[in-house]
Amino acid sequence: MSFKAEYIWIDGTEPTAKLRSKTKILADDAKGAELPIWGFDGSSTNQAKGHASDCVLKPVFVCPDPIRGGDDVLVLCEVLNTDMTPHESNTRAALAEVAERFAAQEPVFGIEQEYTFFQEGYPLGFPKGGFPAPQGGYYCGVGSDEIFGRDVVEAHLDNCLKAGLGISGINAEVMPGQWEFQVGPLAPLEVADQLWVARWLLYRTAEDFGIAATLDPKPVKGDWNGAGAHTNFSTKAMREGYDAIITACESLGEGSKPLDHVKNYGAGIDDRLTGLHETAPWDKFSYGVSDRGASVRIPWQVEKDGKGYIEDRRPNANVDPYVVTRLLVDTCCTALEKAGQV
């Protein structure tokens, strides 16, 4: 007997990478074993030139395939050059180094992935050539006049759970056809790996319904909310005391750090971070308790408990989770280490 392994990887498309995948048939004796490396034509994925187009796929995360079922698996891979060094499009390698360096601080993430459904060129719930009722009743709403795409959302949630991913919730968002799922709390590499697989499952699930899902940070111009990937972050010290919470927030506003982060938080950041629609302006840093108009929010219960986590509200829906987790770990953990709050 044999089984199917769907090898998934992140390509080199700019400014926002795409997910690619293809199927490998493996012999039954490969079950439970370390899966083999594979390859692909990088000249077709914006990762190589035609005269030297071979790229390597190295498995880094394996889970059950909830769509095919049985013994079939999904295999997330990182991309390597043929000399086994990380490909220039491989952002996971840099995160692995930073995560290992600060592992003793026990960084943990929860990422809120927003996305928008489209069908026939229009956001789901938008009448062709027009607009629905203004925002207000769609967020966490119920009823066919306010909720669009729930069947896809529920199927995606079930698929993520069957795959064993660390999904912690879902909800309808502020704009019609806009939804969110949350991944975490998990360590940096785990949350990023699983978010990429959850994104692949989102696209693949919606495909069966004839619907497209987009991570466009501003899918509809005008008075409509954008789509983000609010990133919740803590370390052991932050989960034990409030001083570390403030140190982390302050570190994100020091010197060039605000722009160092924002410029890597997803293409189109200035379209979404305008100071409107529950965002802070992209070029101004702020933090505050229970403030969804701040760059970084300290939840009210964190202030009350004197410990917990922070929420970086700046990342776009299309952010690379390997990049946002690396930046937050590097910036905050370096500051906490200097302050002796480890």
MARLOZA-627720 format. One record per atom (N, C-alpha, C): residue in one letter; y, x, z. Coordinates in steps of 0.1 Angstrom, whole numbers, plus 2048, in hexadecimal, padded with zeros to 3 digits. Layout:
N
aYXZ ...
***
This chain:
342
m7F4808800 m800800800 m80D809800 s8178037FB s82480A7FB s82F801801 f83B807803 f8467FE807 f853803800 k85D7FA801 k86A7FD7FA k874802804 a87B80D800 a886812808 a893812800 e89C80A805 e8A98097FE e8B2814803 y8B481E7FB y8BD82A7FF y8CC8267FC i8D4826806 i8E2822806 i8EB82E808 w8F582F800 w8FF83A803 w90D836800 i91783E804 i92583C802 i9298457F6 d92F83F7EC d9338477E0 d94084E7E2 g9458537D6 g95185B7D7 g95D8547D1 t95D8477CF t9688407CA t9748417D3 e9808437CD e98C8447D4 e9968397CF p99F8347D8 p9A18387E6 p9978327F0 t98E8297EB t9858227F5 t9778247EF a96E82A7F7 a96082C7F2 a95981F7F1 k94F81F7E8 k9468147E7 k9388177EC l93080D7EF l92280F7F2 l91980E7E6 r9108177E5 r9068177DB r8F88167E1 s8EE8127D9 s8E08127DE s8D68117D3 k8CA8167D5 k8BF8157CC k8B28167D4 t8A78117CD t89B80F7D4 t89181A7D1 k88B81F7DC k8808297DA k8738237E0 i8688247D8 i85B8207DD i85482B7E3 l8508297F0 l8498337F8 l83B82F7FC a8338397FD a825836800 a82483280F d81982B812 d81782581F d81883082A d81383C827 d813846832 d82084C835 a82B84782E a83984B832 a83F84283D k838837840 k83D82E84B k83E836858 g84983585E g84B83B86B g84E84A86A a84D85085F a84F85E85D a85E860858 e86286D859 e86F870854 e87086E845 l879866840 l879862832 l87F86E82A p87A86F81D p87E87A815 p88C879810 i89288580D i89E885806 i89C8807F8 w8A787C7F1 w8A68777E4 w8B387C7DC g8B58777D1 g8C187B7C9 g8C78707C0 f8D28737BA f8D886A7B1 f8E28717A8 d8E786A79E d8F086F794 d8FE86D79A g90487879F g9118787A5 g91C87579B s91A87878E s924876784 s926867781 s91D85E786 s91F850785 s925849792 t92785279C t92C84C7A9 t9398547AD n93F85A7A4 n94C8627A7 n94986D7B1 q93D8737B0 q93987E7BA q93588B7B3 a93688B7A6 a93289779E a936896790 k9378A2789 k9398A277B k92C8A2774 g92C89E767 g92089C760 g9188A875E h91E8B475D h9168C075B h90F8C5767 a9128C0773 a90B8C477F a90B8B7788 s9038AD785 s9058A078B s8FC89C796 d8F28A5799 d8E88A27A3 d8EE8A27B1 c8EC8987B9 c8F08977C7 c8E48937CF v8E48967DC v8D98957E4 v8DB8897EF l8D18817F1 l8D28777FB l8C987A807 k8CF87C812 k8C888081F k8C8874828 p8BC86E82B p8BC862835 p8C2866842 v8CA85D848 v8D085F855 v8CD85385E f8CB848859 f8C883C861 f8BF832859 v8B582E860 v8AB82585A v8A9818862 c8A980D85C c8A6800863 c89E7F785A p8987EC860 p8917E3858 p89A7DC84D d8947D9842 d89B7D2837 d89A7C3839 p8A47BC83E p8A27AE841 p8A27A5835 i8A67AA829 i8A67A281D i8987A2817 r8927AE815 r8857AF80F r87A7AC81A g87C7B0826 g8737AD831 g8677B6830 g85C7B3837 g8507BB838 g8537C883E d84D7D3838 d84F7E083C d85A7E7835 d8617E082D d86C7E7825 d8787EA82E v87F7F582A v88A7FA833 v8977FC82B l8A27FD832 l8AF80182D l8B180F832 v8B681882A v8B782682D v8C582B82A l8CD82C834 l8DB831832 l8DA841831 c8E1846827 c8E0854824 c8EE85B824 e8EE867827 e8FA86F825 e8F8877818 v90387A812 v902881805 v904890807 l8FB898801 l8FC8A7802 l8FC8AC7F4 n9018B97F3 n9008C07E7 n8F28C57E5 t8EF8CB7DA t8E18D07D8 t8DE8DC7E0 d8E88E37E6 d8E58EE7F0 d8E48E97FE m8E48DB7FF m8E28D480C m8EE8D5815 t8FA8D9810 t9068D8818 t90C8CA815 p9148C581F p91A8B881D p9238B7811 h9218AC809 h92A8AA7FD h9388A7802 e9428AA7FA e9508A87FE e953899801 s94B8907FC s94D8827FF s94687E80C n93E887812 n93788481E n93F88582B t94487A830 t94D87A83C t94587A848 r938877847 r92F876853 r92E88485A a92D88E852 a92A89C857 a9358A0861 a94289D85D a94D8A1866 a94C899873 l94988C873 l94788487F l93C88A888 a93188E882 a926893889 a92A89F892 e9328A888C e9378B4893 e9408B089F v9498A789C v9528A38A7 v94B89B8B2 a9428928AE a93A88A8B8 a9328938C1 e92C89D8BB e9248A78C3 e92D8AF8CD r9398B38C8 r9428BB8D0 r9478B38DD f9488A68DB f94E89E8E6 f9438958EC a9368978EA a92C88F8EE a92C88D8FD a930897905 a930896913 a93988B919 q943888911 q94D87D915 q94886F912 e93C86E90B e936862908 e93F857901 p94485B8F6 p94C8518EE p9448468E9 v94A83A8EA v94382E8E5 v94D8258DD f94881F8D3 f9518178CA f94B8098C8 g9548008C5 g9517F28C0 g95B7F08B5 i9567ED8A9 i95F7EB89D i95F7DD899 e96A7D7897 e96B7C9892 e96E7C9883 q9647C687B q9657C686D q9697B9867 e9767B8862 e97B7AC85B e9787AE84C y9767A2846 y9747A2837 y978795832 t979793825 t97D78781E t973784813 f96F777812 f966772807 f96F76E7FB f96A7727EF f97076E7E3 f9667677DA q96A75D7D2 q9617577C8 q96A7537BC e9667587B0 e96D7557A4 e97B7597A5 g97E7657AB g98B76A7AC g9947657B6 y99075C7BF y9987567C9 y9917577D7 p99A7597E1 p9947597EF p98D74C7F1 l98174D7F8 l97A7417FB l982737803 g98472B7FF g98D722806 g99A720800 f99E7297F6 f9AA7277EF f9A871F7E3 p9B07157E0 p9AF70D7D4 p9B47167C8 k9AD7147BD k9B171C7B1 k9BF7197AD g9C77247AC g9D57237A8 g9DE71E7B3 g9D971D7BF g9E27197CA g9DE71F7D8 f9E37197E2 f9E171E7F0 f9DC7137F9 p9D4716803 p9D070C80D p9DB70A817 a9D8702821 a9E270082C a9E570D833 p9F070F839 p9F471B83F p9EA71F84A q9EB72C84E q9E2731859 q9E572A866 g9DB72886E g9DC72287B g9CF71C880 g9C8715877 g9BC70F87C g9AF716877 y9B0720870 y9A472786A y99D730874 y9A573787D y99F741886 y99673A890 c98973E88F c97F739898 c97E72A897 g98172588B g981717888 g973711886 v973704884 v9666FD881 v96A6F1878 g9616EE86F g9636E3865 g9656E8857 s9616E084E s9616E4840 s96F6E583A d9796DF841 d9876E083C d98E6ED841 e9876F584A e98D70184F e98470D84E i97770B84C i96D71684C i96771783E f966723839 f96172582B f95873282B g94B72F828 g94273B827 g93973D833 r93873383B r930735848 r921737844 d91C73183A d90E733837 d90B742833 v91574882D v91375782A v91475F836 v91E75B83F v92076284B v914762854 e90E756856 e90275585E e8F675C858 a8F575C84B a8EA764845 a8EC773847 h8F8777846 h8FB785848 h8F8789857 l8FC781860 l8FA78486E l8EB785870 d8E377B86B d8D477B86D d8CE788867 n8D378C85B n8CE798855 n8D17A585D c8DD7A5863 c8E17B186B c8D87B1878 l8D57A687E l8CD7A588A l8BF7A9887 k8BA7A487B k8AC7A8877 k8AB7B7874 a8B67BD870 a8B67CB86D a8B77D387A g8BA7CD885 g8BB7D4892 g8C87DA894 l8D37D688C l8E07DC88E l8E77D789A g8F07DF8A0 g8F77DB8AC g9027D28AA i9007C68A4 i90A7BC8A2 i90D7B58AF s9197B38B2 s91C7AD8BF s9247A08BE g92779B8B2 g92D78E8B0 g93378C8A2 i9377808A0 i93D77C893 i948772896 n95277088E n95B76588F n963763882 a968757880 a971754875 a97E75A878 e98575F86E e992766870 e99E75D86C v9AA76286C v9B675B86B v9B975485D m9B475B853 m9B6756845 m9AA74F840 p9AB745838 p99F73E833 p99674882B g98974782D g97F74F827 g97E75D82D q98575F838 q98676D83E q97D76C84B w97577684D w96B776858 w96B78485F e96478586A e963792871 e955792877 f94F79F877 f9447A1880 f9477AE887 q9407AF893 q9437BB89B q9367C389D v9387D089C v92C7DA89E v92F7E28AA g9267E38B4 g9287EB8C0 g9267E38CC p9277E98D8 p92B7F78DA p9208018D7 l92480B8D0 l91B8168CC l9228238CC a91A82E8CC a92083C8CB a92683D8BD p92E8488BB p9358498AE p92C8498A2 l9228518A1 l91A851895 l913844893 e90E83F89E e90683289D e90E827898 v91B82589E v92381A89A v92781B88B a92A827886 a92E829879 a92382786F d91782D872 d90B82A86A d90881C868 q908815874 q904807874 q90F7FE86D l91B80286E l9267FA867 l9247FB858 w921807853 w91F808845 w913800840 v908800848 v8FC7F8844 v9007E9845 a9087E584F a90C7D7850 a9157D3845 r91D7DC840 r9257D9834 r91C7D7828 w9127E0826 w9097DE81B w9027D181B l8FE7CD827 l8F77C0829 l9007B4826 l90D7B6829 l9177AC826 l9187AA817 y91A7B4810 y91B7B3801 y90E7AE7FB r9037B3800 r8F67AE7FB r8F37A07FE t8F679B80A t8F478E80E t8FD784806 a909788805 a91377F7FD a90F77E7EF e9097897E9 e9057897DB e8FB77E7D8 d8F277A7E2 d8E976F7DF d8F07627DF f8FC7617E4 f9047547E4 f90E7547D9 g90E75E7D0 g91875F7C6 g9267617CB i9277677D6 i9347697DD i9367787DF a94377D7DD a94678B7DF a94D78C7ED a94A7977F4 a95179A800 a95A7A77FE t9667A6802 t96F7B1800 t9757B680D l9777C380E l97E7C981A l98C7CD817 d9927C680D d9A07C8809 d9A87C5816 p9B17CF81A p9B97CC826 p9C47C2825 k9C87BE818 k9D17B4816 k9CD7AC80A p9C37A480B p9BD79D7FF p9C67927F9 v9CF78D801 v9D97837FC v9E7787801 k9F07897F7 k9FD78D7FB kA05781801 gA0F784809 gA1777980F gA1477781D dA1676B822 dA14767830 dA06764833 w9FD76E831 w9EF76D834 w9EB77A83B n9E2778845 n9DE78484C n9D678E843 g9D779B846 g9CF7A4840 g9C17A5847 a9B97AF843 a9AC7B2848 a9AB7C084E g9A77C185A g9A77CE861 g9997D1866 a9987DC86D a98C7E0874 a9907E6881 h9957DD88A h9997E1897 h98E7E989E t9927F48A3 t9887FE8A8 t98A7FF8B7 n9807FB8BF n9807FC8CD n9798098D2 f97F8108DB f97B81D8DE f97C8208ED s9728278F2 s97382B900 s96A838902 t96D83F90D t96584A912 t960847920 k95884F925 k95384D933 k95F84C93D a96985693B a974856944 a97D849942 m97E844936 m986838934 m97F82B93A r97182C93A r96A821940 r96982194F e96F82C955 e96F82E963 e97D82E969 g988830961 g995830967 g9A082E95D y9AB828962 y9B6824959 y9BF830955 d9BF83B95C d9C7846958 d9C284B94A a9B584B949 a9B085093C a9B3847930 i9B483A933 i9B9830929 i9C7834924 i9D083792D i9DD83A92A i9DE848922 t9D6851927 t9D585E920 t9D185D911 a9C785490F a9C2852902 a9CD84B8F9 c9D48418FE c9DE83B8F7 c9EA8448F4 e9EE84C8FD e9F98558FB e9F58608F1 s9E98648F1 s9E586F8E7 s9E686A8D9 l9E385D8D7 l9E48578C9 l9F28568C4 g9FC8588CD gA0A8578C9 gA118648C9 eA0A86F8CB eA1187C8CC eA128838BF gA1E8898BD gA218918B1 gA1E88A8A4 sA1589089C sA1288B88F sA0688288F kA0088089B k9F487889C k9F586A896 pA00862898 pA00855892 p9FE855883 lA0585E87C lA0385E86E l9F686586A d9F186F872 d9E487586F d9D986B86E h9DA861878 h9D0856878 h9D284C86D v9DE84786D v9E183C863 v9DE83F855 k9E184B851 k9DF84F843 k9D085083F n9C785084A n9B9850848 n9B284384C y9BA83984E y9B582C853 y9B3822848 g9B282683C g9AE81D831 g9BA81C827 a9B681B81A a9C081980F a9C780C811 g9D480C80E g9DC7FF80F g9E17FC81D i9E2806826 i9E5804834 i9F37FE835 d9FC80382C dA0A7FE82E dA0C7EF829 dA027EA821 dA037DC81E d9FF7D3829 r9F67D8832 r9F27D083D r9FA7D284A l9FD7DF84D lA047E285A lA137E1857 tA187D5858 tA267D2855 tA2E7CE861 gA287CC86C gA2F7C7878 gA2D7B8879 lA277B286F lA257A386F lA167A1870 hA12794872 hA04791872 h9FB79987B eA0079A888 e9F97A1892 e9F67B088F tA007B6889 tA007C5887 tA0C7CC88C aA0B7D988E aA177E1890 aA1A7E8883 pA277EB881 pA2B7F3875 pA237FF874 wA1F803868 wA1680E865 wA1D81B86A dA2A81C869 dA3182986C dA3782987B kA33820883 kA38820891 kA2C81E89A fA2B8278A4 fA208268AE fA2481F8BB sA1B8178C0 sA1D8108CC sA1080C8D3 yA1080B8E0 yA058058E7 yA097FC8F2 gA017F28F5 gA057E9900 g9F97E1904 v9FB7DB910 v9F07D2915 v9F17C490F s9E57C090A s9E47B3904 s9ED7B08F8 d9F27BB8F1 d9FB7BA8E7 d9F57BC8D9 r9F37B18D2 r9ED7B28C4 r9F77B68B9 gA047B88BE gA0E7BE8B5 gA107CC8B7 aA077D38BF aA087E18C1 a9FE7E88B9 sA007F58B7 s9F77FE8B0 s9E97FE8B7 v9EA8008C4 v9DE8008CD v9E07F68D8 r9D67EE8DA r9D77E48E5 r9CE7E88F0 i9D37E68FC i9CB7E7909 i9C87D990D p9BB7D590C p9B87C7910 p9BC7C491E w9C07B8921 w9C57B492E w9BB7B7939 q9AE7B5936 q9A47B7941 q9A37C5944 v9A67CE93A v9A67DC93D v9B07E0947 e9BC7DB945 e9C77DE94F e9C37D895D k9BE7CC95D k9BA7C6969 k9AF7CD970 d9A57D2969 d9997D996F d99D7E8972 g9A77ED96B g9AA7FB96C g9A1804965 k99A7FF95B k991808953 k98C7FF947 g98680793D g9817FF932 g982806925 y98A80091B y98B80690E y998802908 i99B8088FC i9A78058F4 i9A38008E7 e9AC7F88E0 e9A97F38D3 e9B47F98C9 d9B08018C0 d9B98068B5 d9B97FB8AB r9C47F58A9 r9C57E98A0 r9CA7ED892 r9CB7FA88F r9D17FF883 r9C7800877 p9BA80487A p9B180686E p9B07FA865 n9B07FC858 n9AE7F284E n99F7EE84E a99C7E2848 a98F7DE846 a9877E883E n98E7EF834 n9877F882B n987806831 v98980883D v989816843 v97B81B843 d97A828842 d96D82F843 d96A830852 p95F82A857 p95C82B865 p95983986A y954841861 y95284F865 y95F856868 v969852861 v977859862 v97E85486F v97E846870 v98684187C v980845889 t97284588A t96C849896 t96E858899 r96E86088E r97086F890 r97F871895 l98886B88F l99686D893 l9998688A2 l99385D8A6 l9958588B3 l98F8618BE v9828658BB v97B86E8C4 v98387B8C5 d9878818BA d98E88E8BA d99B88E8C2 t9A38848BE t9B08838C5 t9AF87F8D3 c9A88758D7 c9A88708E5 c9A08798EE c99487E8E9 c98C8868F1 c9928948F4 t99A8998EA t9A18A68EC t9AB8A48F7 a9B38998F6 a9BD897900 a9B789590E l9AC88D90F l9A688B91C l9A0898921 e99B8A0919 e9968AD91D e9A18B6923 k9AC8B691C k9B88BE921 k9BD8B892E a9BC8AB930 a9C18A593C a9B78A5948 g9AB8AB945 g9A18AC94F g99A89E952 q99C895949 q99688794B q98A885943 v98088D947 v97388C940 v96788994A 
***
